[in-house]
Every structure is written in C-alpha cells, then in structure tokens.
C-alpha cells in the first residue's frame, strides 16, 4: 500500500486510469486478505477417521466459503488484467 501511495504521489498528474487501477489493486488485495482469513479461520467441525479406525473431531475451514472467495479473487485479478490490457491497447493506438 505504501509503495502504491508513493507511486501515485510522485506523479505530476493522475489520470482516471491511475485512480481506477489503484482501486482495482485494492480490491485484489482485499479479496486476497479475505481468502487468507477464511483459510485460517477453522469454523466447521468434521468427523475424521484415522488409520486405526478411531474417530476424532477436527475443525476445518468452510470449503464453500473458500471456493466463493477464490472465485472473487480470480475475478478481481481478471478485472485488473483486463483494465491493464485495454489501457495498453489504447496507448498503442
């Protein structure tokens, strides 16, 4: 975040693209942090059976929530990529 702020402050003039890209990068980082929090947050209890046949309860992460957050992260990264790609094409033209 500090690096991004430094880059934006060093520019003489900010374009709408610069602001949109900073916002898209923020969304990517927020999605990444939410995914890491969900991975570390063990809220579901699952019954496991070991090799000797004994049953134990084990806390695990919510797989549905992880899948949704992975999709959200991929979508945010894809939006950032597409934004950069469009800007690159416009710059070449």
C-alpha positions as CSV (number, residue, x, y, z in Angstrom):
1,X,0.0,0.0,0.0
2,X,2.8,2.4,0.9
3,X,4.5,1.6,-2.5
4,X,1.3,2.4,-4.4
5,X,0.8,5.6,-2.5
6,X,4.4,6.7,-3.2
7,X,3.9,6.0,-6.9
8,X,0.7,8.0,-7.0
9,X,2.2,10.9,-5.1
10,X,5.2,11.1,-7.4
11,X,3.1,11.6,-10.5
12,X,2.5,15.1,-11.6
13,X,-1.0,14.5,-12.8
14,X,-3.2,11.5,-12.1
15,X,-5.5,10.1,-14.8
16,X,-8.7,8.4,-14.3
17,X,-6.9,5.2,-15.3
18,X,-4.4,5.6,-12.4
19,X,-7.3,6.0,-9.9
20,X,-9.2,3.1,-11.4
21,X,-6.1,0.9,-11.3
22,X,-5.4,1.8,-7.7
23,X,-9.0,0.9,-6.8
24,X,-8.7,-2.4,-8.7
25,X,-5.5,-3.3,-7.0
26,X,-7.1,-2.5,-3.6
27,X,-10.0,-4.9,-4.5
28,X,-7.4,-7.6,-5.4
29,X,-5.6,-7.2,-2.0
30,X,-8.9,-7.2,-0.1
31,X,-10.0,-10.4,-1.8
32,X,-6.6,-12.0,-1.1
33,X,-6.8,-11.0,2.6
34,X,-10.4,-12.3,2.9
35,X,-9.3,-15.6,1.4
36,X,-6.3,-15.9,3.8
37,X,-8.6,-15.1,6.7
38,X,-11.1,-17.8,5.6
39,X,-8.3,-20.3,5.3
40,X,-7.0,-19.6,8.8
41,X,-10.5,-19.5,10.3
42,X,-11.5,-23.1,11.2
43,X,-15.2,-22.9,11.9
44,X,-16.6,-26.2,10.7
45,X,-16.3,-29.3,12.7
46,X,-15.7,-32.5,10.7
47,X,-15.6,-36.1,11.9
48,X,-12.4,-37.8,10.8
49,X,-11.4,-41.5,10.9
50,X,-7.7,-42.3,11.3
51,X,-5.8,-45.4,10.1
52,X,-6.6,-47.4,13.2
53,X,-10.3,-46.8,12.8
54,X,-10.7,-44.3,15.6
55,X,-13.0,-41.3,15.1
56,X,-12.0,-37.7,16.0
57,X,-13.5,-34.3,15.5
58,X,-11.4,-31.8,13.7
59,X,-12.0,-28.1,12.9
60,X,-11.7,-27.3,9.2
61,X,-12.2,-24.3,7.0
62,X,-15.6,-23.8,5.3
63,X,-15.0,-25.2,1.8
64,X,-17.9,-23.4,0.2
65,X,-16.8,-20.0,1.5
66,X,-13.2,-20.7,0.4
67,X,-14.5,-21.6,-3.1
68,X,-16.5,-18.3,-3.2
69,X,-13.6,-16.3,-2.1
70,X,-11.2,-17.9,-4.5
71,X,-13.7,-17.0,-7.3
72,X,-13.9,-13.4,-6.1
73,X,-10.1,-13.2,-6.0
74,X,-9.8,-14.6,-9.5
75,X,-12.5,-12.2,-10.8
76,X,-10.7,-9.2,-9.2
77,X,-7.4,-10.2,-10.7
78,X,-9.0,-10.7,-14.1
79,X,-10.6,-7.3,-13.9
80,X,-7.2,-5.7,-13.2
81,X,-5.6,-7.6,-16.0
82,X,-8.4,-6.6,-18.5
83,X,-8.1,-3.0,-17.4
84,X,-4.3,-3.0,-17.9
85,X,-4.8,-4.8,-21.3
86,X,-7.3,-2.2,-22.5
87,X,-5.1,0.7,-21.4
88,X,-2.2,-0.8,-23.2
89,X,-4.2,-1.2,-26.4
90,X,-5.4,2.4,-26.1
91,X,-1.8,3.6,-25.5
92,X,-0.6,1.8,-28.6
93,X,-3.3,3.3,-30.8
